[in-house]
Amino acid sequence: VNVIETIDGFRKTLDAERLDGKTVGLVPTMGFLHEGHVALMRRAATECDVAAATIFVNPLQFAAGEDLSTYPRDIDGDTRAASDAGIDHLFVPDLSEMYPGDVHTTVSVAGESDGLEGASRPTHFAGVATVVAKLFNIAGPCRAYFGEKDWQQLQVVRRMVADLSFPIEVVGCPIVRADDGLALSSRNAYLSSAERAAAPVLHRALVDGLAAVERGVADREAADVMARTISAEPLAQLDYAEVVGDRLLVAARFGSTRLIDNLGVTR
Ligand code: AMP
């Protein structure tokens, strides 16, 4: 894998690939890669002539008091994992490369950013949309792979691309889970063993919610079913359990670690 640290270097590399007639796949991440990230990378490598990934822990999407300073990092392990997953070009800018000074220009996506994560983390999606817009402008025309794990983020990115005519095809990819149902997340590394044992309650709640919807109960009641499953776990502190359109979405804290998950329903 070709590791690139500068904006100019990454841009020129992908421009040269396209000039060669190659299609480009892009996988933006914050690193500490797990099998969920690897699935996106393998898919980009399979579906595109050239696969690129980015690792950047974006401070704009963390609020004061969130886990920016403790966010897990392992650049050597990530480089190996990206290489094994078929990534050709890995962009790993440092903070001063991405944000050499104050940022006065931000992208906010109204509507899609409201509620759910947006209610709990009011500045989060503007931070995400801004860095993704910047990465898209650096990478240029490509297919960009995002996980359904961050369902609301995927809707925010799709809307931004449509509204601002980015030359990007957004590809949503299914959630990769551990055997016990827990959605893989870099933040799972924060969990104590007791919290890790409790965390699959999120997925169980979604399965309970799905069964409720399939029984034909009202969305409100299916949301209550999910909330009750999570609240029955002593180590979980419910943040939200909601049904939005054809999606069941939950968030809870396990100690100081906040986890999210979601599941689609077919009615
Ligand atoms: P992150 O490094 O957490 O910003 O995630 C980078 C990308 O990987 C995002 O598009 C996430 O939605 C995706 N992702 C993270 N965890 C998973 C997972 N368990 N399954 C599928 N995609 C994931």
Residues whose N, C-alpha, C, O or C-beta is under 5 A from the ligand:
A	BS01	AMP	P28 T29 M30 G31 G36 H37 Y145 F146 G147 E148 K149 D150 C173 P174 I175 V176 A183 L184 S185
